[in-house]
Amino acid sequence: MKLAVIPARGNSKRIPRKNIKEFAGRPMIAWSIEAAQKAGIFDRIIVSTDDPEIAKTAKLWGADVPFERPAYLSDDNIGTTPVMSHAIHWHVNNGLDPQDVCCIYATAPLMQAEDIVRGLEILHSEGAEFAFSVTTYAFPIQRAFTMRDDGLIEMLDASQFQVRSQDLQEAYHDAGQFYWGTKAAWLSGKPMFGEYSVPVILPRYRVQDIDTAEDWTQAEALFNAMKSN
């Protein structure tokens, strides 16, 4: 069984009601549900939520909401892995056996169905435990600096200042869209970013984390540009 789990907690702080706030004419979570549906590979697409309004919205857009996420898995300090483990255990306890399980974030409107499919293919072809979306940093991270308390700057690694940018190693970051894992990997509690994980590389113009109002505006601009093309 291939299972898609979309975690969607109700108590978002920086952008209130972010998961169901309207984005490009529909609730934000609807874009993630649609991407999972278009992938055409899931036996079941569920939303794990503690919020009745999110649950109602998810059902309207075609996802299942087979349980209410417990309160102990719904506070600010809970990570993705315990939520995924709970969803897998629920299915096992109800006579189902999800083997390939994909966590799909509810606030990823730039996500493409073909990337989800590619993630599963990479998971299997590489014999990995996790496969997740990544993209490159737009600027060499070796040139990063911080702001000191006195308002002046300080390089994180001053030894890299004279190195040509083309000689610096390219770095990647989590794209915040989807995370494939085997049932065993999710239940093991292993950190996702380990030697047993493989990347699904996405172009930067299809990646935007959405945590602030500025992120939201940037995501809308990227979405509209993709749509026009």
C-alpha angles and dihedrals in degrees: 000000000000112000131190116202120191111193111209117171116193100219103072110165112192095043107026114227088000096161093061100026110124114266120178092342102315140063111286094241091056090072091058092046090050093049090053091048093049091051086070095202105096125099088199137011115199137175118219107208143147092205124091094206092052089047092052092048092048092053091049089057094049106266125126121240102192097168143015111250109243120249093244088063095047108067129102095264100056116107130210099262098064090048091051092046090052091052092049093048090050091056094045090050089052095054099265128120115208109189102170111041126184124197108208118190116233094223103056106104093161092061116122126212093225091059090055090052091047089052092058091047091052092046090056100038093050095041088231130157096222134021119184141169118269137167137189126266111253092226131031107274089210087073094055120127138187134221115247124219089258091058096253124119131250126190116234089223113014091183089074095058096095096040114108112249091235089058095054118099114254114245132204135205137199110279093208097226114101140352122198118199139164117250090249093050094052093046093047092067091227117160109258097227100070142113090274091062130087129202129241100206118217129185113256094240089067096051129080127151110214114211103121138039089256090054089051092053091048091050091052091051092050092045093052091047091052091047093051090052 
